[in-house]
């Protein structure tokens, strides 16, 4: 029974990570639109790439949990 509760909690954590990544992407897109200076824009662009990678990793882990019946 403990694994059921643990997997439920880790699934919630992964969903929160996905949500936070989406917020980071939105903020970075706003930063790009401001175009303060090239280094700042480059940082925001890199941040978007990294947030997308993290988001996809958490989503893949959720799929793995579901396929193993851990939901």
N, C-alpha and C positions, 0 to 999 in steps of 0.2 A: 504494500500500500504506500510506503514511503516514496517509492520510485514514481508513482502516479502523481503525488504532490510535488515532488522535485521536478518532474518533467513539465508539469503545469506551470510552475514558477519560471523555469528556464524559457519556456515558450513565451510567457509574458515578457520576460526580459528581452528576448529577441525581437518581439513585436515593438517594444519601446525603442530599441536600437534602430529599427527600420524607421520608425517615426522621427526620431532625432536626426537621422541621416537626411530625411526629407526636409526637415527644418533647416539643416545646415546647407543643403543644396539651394533652398529658396533664399536664404540669407546671402549666400555667395553670388547667386544670380543678381540680387539687388546690388551687391557691391560692384559687380561687373558693370551694371548699368550706370553707376555713378562715375566710373572711369577716372578716379582720382589721379592715378599715375600707373605706368606700365608694370612696375613690380607688384603693386597692389592687385591689379587685374590678374596678373599671372598667378599670384597666390590664390585668389578666388577660383580661378580655373582649375588649379591643382587640387584645391579643396573639394571641388565638385567631383573630380575623378576619384579621389580617395573615398569620399562619402558613398559614392555609387558602388565601389568595390565592397566596402563594409556592409552596405545594405544588401547586396547580392549574397554575400557570405551568410548573413543571418537568415535570409530567405531560404537559402539552400539547406541550412541546418534545420529549419522548420520542416521542410519537405522530408528530410531524413527522419526526423522525429515522427512525423505522421505515417511514413511508410513502415515504421517499426511499431506502430500502435501506441506511441508515447504522446498522447494528446488528451 
